Amino acid sequence: MKLIVLNLPRSFTENELALLFKKYGNIKGCTIVMDAKTGGSKGFGFVDMALAHEATSAIRELNGHLIAKNKIRVKPAD
């Protein structure tokens, strides 16, 4: 199940994103969306989790979680 993670700190890395979600199950991959002009993060990314129930658990636990004063939002990517 693919999830979108919004309101990430601009300094957050793909490795940090993967570590955050691995606590809730196996991930198939993750990406942080980068601005083509500046090369910096746009503040959101995607995580692809192997199993739907693990993704649901991650949504429940991480939606509203604070990371460096940012309240992240986690939901299914449509």
GUZATI-946499 format. One record per atom (N, C-alpha, C): residue number from 1; chain; atom name; x, z, y. Coordinates in Angstrom, 2 decimals, decimal comma. Example, Ala and Ser with C-alpha at 12.3 -4.5 7.8 and 13.67 -1.06 7.14 Angstrom:
! GUZATI-946499
[1 A N [13,19 7,80 -5,69]];
[1 A CA [12,30 7,80 -4,50]];
[1 A C [13,20 7,80 -3,30]];
[2 A N [12,85 7,08 -2,25]];
[2 A CA [13,67 7,14 -1,06]];
[2 A C [12,90 7,87 0,03]];
***
This chain:
! GUZATI-946499
[1 A N [0,84 0,00 -1,17]];
[1 A CA [0,00 0,00 0,00]];
[1 A C [0,89 0,00 1,24]];
[2 A N [0,59 -0,88 2,16]];
[2 A CA [1,39 -1,00 3,37]];
[2 A C [0,79 -0,12 4,46]];
[3 A N [1,66 0,67 5,10]];
[3 A CA [1,25 1,57 6,16]];
[3 A C [1,92 1,17 7,47]];
[4 A N [1,23 1,42 8,57]];
[4 A CA [1,82 1,24 9,89]];
[4 A C [2,07 2,63 10,46]];
[5 A N [3,22 2,80 11,08]];
[5 A CA [3,62 4,08 11,66]];
[5 A C [3,83 3,83 13,15]];
[6 A N [3,01 4,48 13,97]];
[6 A CA [3,01 4,25 15,41]];
[6 A C [3,59 5,44 16,17]];
[7 A N [4,06 5,18 17,37]];
[7 A CA [4,59 6,18 18,30]];
[7 A C [5,87 6,85 17,80]];
[8 A N [6,71 6,07 17,14]];
[8 A CA [8,02 6,58 16,71]];
[8 A C [8,96 6,68 17,91]];
[9 A N [9,88 7,64 17,89]];
[9 A CA [10,90 7,67 18,94]];
[9 A C [11,70 6,37 18,90]];
[10 A N [12,09 5,87 20,05]];
[10 A CA [12,82 4,59 20,12]];
[10 A C [14,17 4,65 19,40]];
[11 A N [14,70 5,85 19,21]];
[11 A CA [16,00 6,00 18,54]];
[11 A C [15,87 6,14 17,03]];
[12 A N [14,65 6,20 16,50]];
[12 A CA [14,42 6,39 15,06]];
[12 A C [14,89 5,17 14,28]];
[13 A N [15,59 5,40 13,16]];
[13 A CA [16,14 4,29 12,37]];
[13 A C [15,30 4,02 11,12]];
[14 A N [15,52 2,87 10,51]];
[14 A CA [14,83 2,55 9,27]];
[14 A C [15,20 3,53 8,16]];
[15 A N [16,45 3,96 8,14]];
[15 A CA [16,88 4,94 7,15]];
[15 A C [16,12 6,26 7,31]];
[16 A N [15,97 6,71 8,54]];
[16 A CA [15,22 7,95 8,80]];
[16 A C [13,75 7,79 8,41]];
[17 A N [13,19 6,62 8,67]];
[17 A CA [11,81 6,34 8,30]];
[17 A C [11,64 6,38 6,78]];
[18 A N [12,58 5,77 6,07]];
[18 A CA [12,53 5,78 4,61]];
[18 A C [12,62 7,21 4,07]];
[19 A N [13,54 7,99 4,60]];
[19 A CA [13,69 9,38 4,15]];
[19 A C [12,43 10,20 4,40]];
[20 A N [11,78 9,98 5,51]];
[20 A CA [10,56 10,70 5,85]];
[20 A C [9,46 10,43 4,82]];
[21 A N [9,32 9,17 4,40]];
[21 A CA [8,24 8,80 3,49]];
[21 A C [8,59 9,01 2,02]];
[22 A N [9,87 9,02 1,65]];
[22 A CA [10,26 9,22 0,26]];
[22 A C [9,82 10,57 -0,28]];
[23 A N [9,55 11,52 0,59]];
[23 A CA [9,06 12,84 0,17]];
[23 A C [7,70 12,74 -0,50]];
[24 A N [6,97 11,66 -0,23]];
[24 A CA [5,60 11,52 -0,72]];
[24 A C [5,46 10,50 -1,84]];
[25 A N [6,55 9,85 -2,21]];
[25 A CA [6,51 8,90 -3,31]];
[25 A C [7,51 7,78 -3,13]];
[26 A N [7,47 6,84 -4,04]];
[26 A CA [8,38 5,70 -4,01]];
[26 A C [7,96 4,71 -2,93]];
[27 A N [8,97 4,24 -2,20]];
[27 A CA [8,68 3,21 -1,21]];
[27 A C [9,35 1,91 -1,66]];
[28 A N [8,65 0,81 -1,39]];
[28 A CA [9,19 -0,50 -1,74]];
[28 A C [10,04 -1,06 -0,60]];
[29 A N [9,79 -0,56 0,61]];
[29 A CA [10,56 -1,02 1,75]];
[29 A C [9,99 -0,47 3,03]];
[30 A N [10,79 -0,57 4,08]];
[30 A CA [10,32 -0,15 5,40]];
[30 A C [11,07 -0,94 6,46]];
[31 A N [10,40 -1,13 7,59]];
[31 A CA [11,01 -1,83 8,71]];
[31 A C [10,55 -1,20 10,02]];
[32 A N [11,41 -1,20 10,99]];
[32 A CA [11,06 -0,82 12,34]];
[32 A C [11,06 -2,11 13,15]];
[33 A N [10,01 -2,33 13,91]];
[33 A CA [9,88 -3,55 14,70]];
[33 A C [10,78 -3,45 15,93]];
[34 A N [11,60 -4,48 16,09]];
[34 A CA [12,58 -4,51 17,18]];
[34 A C [12,18 -5,55 18,23]];
[35 A N [12,51 -5,27 19,47]];
[35 A CA [12,26 -6,19 20,57]];
[35 A C [13,33 -7,28 20,54]];
[36 A N [12,91 -8,51 20,53]];
[36 A CA [13,85 -9,63 20,45]];
[36 A C [14,76 -9,73 21,68]];
[37 A N [14,25 -9,37 22,84]];
[37 A CA [15,04 -9,49 24,07]];
[37 A C [16,06 -8,37 24,22]];
[38 A N [15,63 -7,14 23,96]];
[38 A CA [16,52 -5,99 24,20]];
[38 A C [17,26 -5,53 22,95]];
[39 A N [16,73 -5,86 21,78]];
[39 A CA [17,33 -5,40 20,54]];
[39 A C [16,98 -3,97 20,20]];
[40 A N [16,17 -3,33 21,05]];
[40 A CA [15,76 -1,95 20,82]];
[40 A C [14,44 -1,86 20,07]];
[41 A N [14,16 -0,70 19,57]];
[41 A CA [12,93 -0,44 18,83]];
[41 A C [11,71 -0,57 19,75]];
[42 A N [10,62 -1,06 19,18]];
[42 A CA [9,36 -1,11 19,91]];
[42 A C [8,54 0,17 19,69]];
[43 A N [9,05 1,08 18,86]];
[43 A CA [8,38 2,36 18,67]];
[43 A C [7,36 2,38 17,55]];
[44 A N [7,39 1,36 16,69]];
[44 A CA [6,51 1,39 15,52]];
[44 A C [7,17 0,64 14,37]];
[45 A N [6,65 0,89 13,17]];
[45 A CA [7,21 0,25 12,00]];
[45 A C [6,22 0,23 10,85]];
[46 A N [6,68 -0,29 9,72]];
[46 A CA [5,85 -0,42 8,53]];
[46 A C [6,57 0,19 7,34]];
[47 A N [5,79 0,82 6,48]];
[47 A CA [6,31 1,37 5,23]];
[47 A C [5,44 0,83 4,11]];
[48 A N [6,05 0,28 3,08]];
[48 A CA [5,33 -0,23 1,92]];
[48 A C [5,54 0,74 0,77]];
[49 A N [4,48 1,44 0,39]];
[49 A CA [4,58 2,43 -0,69]];
[49 A C [4,09 1,82 -1,99]];
[50 A N [4,70 2,25 -3,08]];
[50 A CA [4,43 1,66 -4,39]];
[50 A C [3,02 1,96 -4,89]];
[51 A N [2,54 3,18 -4,69]];
[51 A CA [1,25 3,59 -5,24]];
[51 A C [0,29 4,04 -4,14]];
[52 A N [-0,97 3,65 -4,27]];
[52 A CA [-1,97 3,96 -3,25]];
[52 A C [-2,16 5,46 -3,05]];
[53 A N [-2,16 6,23 -4,14]];
[53 A CA [-2,39 7,68 -3,97]];
[53 A C [-1,21 8,35 -3,26]];
[54 A N [-0,01 7,80 -3,42]];
[54 A CA [1,14 8,34 -2,69]];
[54 A C [1,04 7,99 -1,20]];
[55 A N [0,57 6,79 -0,92]];
[55 A CA [0,38 6,38 0,47]];
[55 A C [-0,69 7,24 1,14]];
[56 A N [-1,76 7,53 0,42]];
[56 A CA [-2,82 8,39 0,95]];
[56 A C [-2,29 9,78 1,25]];
[57 A N [-1,45 10,29 0,38]];
[57 A CA [-0,83 11,60 0,60]];
[57 A C [0,07 11,57 1,84]];
[58 A N [0,83 10,52 2,01]];
[58 A CA [1,72 10,38 3,17]];
[58 A C [0,90 10,32 4,46]];
[59 A N [-0,20 9,58 4,44]];
[59 A CA [-1,07 9,50 5,62]];
[59 A C [-1,60 10,89 5,98]];
[60 A N [-2,10 11,58 4,97]];
[60 A CA [-2,68 12,92 5,19]];
[60 A C [-1,64 13,89 5,76]];
[61 A N [-0,42 13,85 5,26]];
[61 A CA [0,61 14,80 5,67]];
[61 A C [1,34 14,42 6,95]];
[62 A N [1,50 13,12 7,20]];
[62 A CA [2,35 12,70 8,33]];
[62 A C [1,59 12,27 9,58]];
[63 A N [0,32 11,91 9,44]];
[63 A CA [-0,44 11,51 10,63]];
[63 A C [-0,55 12,72 11,56]];
[64 A N [-0,07 12,57 12,79]];
[64 A CA [-0,07 13,66 13,75]];
[64 A C [1,19 14,51 13,71]];
[65 A N [2,12 14,19 12,82]];
[65 A CA [3,39 14,91 12,69]];
[65 A C [4,25 14,68 13,93]];
[66 A N [4,91 15,73 14,40]];
[66 A CA [5,80 15,60 15,57]];
[66 A C [7,21 15,22 15,16]];
[67 A N [7,73 14,19 15,80]];
[67 A CA [9,13 13,79 15,62]];
[67 A C [9,70 13,63 17,01]];
[68 A N [10,64 14,50 17,35]];
[68 A CA [11,28 14,47 18,68]];
[68 A C [10,25 14,40 19,81]];
[69 A N [9,26 15,26 19,76]];
[69 A CA [8,19 15,37 20,77]];
[69 A C [7,20 14,22 20,74]];
[70 A N [7,32 13,31 19,78]];
[70 A CA [6,35 12,22 19,62]];
[70 A C [5,41 12,56 18,48]];
[71 A N [4,12 12,50 18,74]];
[71 A CA [3,12 12,70 17,69]];
[71 A C [2,87 11,33 17,05]];
[72 A N [3,39 11,15 15,83]];
[72 A CA [3,27 9,84 15,18]];
[72 A C [1,86 9,66 14,61]];
[73 A N [1,48 8,41 14,47]];
[73 A CA [0,23 8,06 13,81]];
[73 A C [0,55 7,20 12,60]];
[74 A N [-0,07 7,53 11,49]];
[74 A CA [0,15 6,80 10,24]];
[74 A C [-1,21 6,37 9,70]];
[75 A N [-1,34 5,08 9,41]];
[75 A CA [-2,59 4,57 8,86]];
[75 A C [-2,31 3,32 8,04]];
[76 A N [-3,28 2,90 7,23]];
[76 A CA [-3,08 1,66 6,48]];
[76 A C [-2,92 0,47 7,41]];
[77 A N [-2,01 -0,41 7,07]];
[77 A CA [-1,83 -1,65 7,84]];
[77 A C [-2,84 -2,66 7,32]];
[78 A N [-3,57 -3,27 8,22]];
[78 A CA [-4,60 -4,24 7,80]];
[78 A C [-4,05 -5,62 7,65]];
***
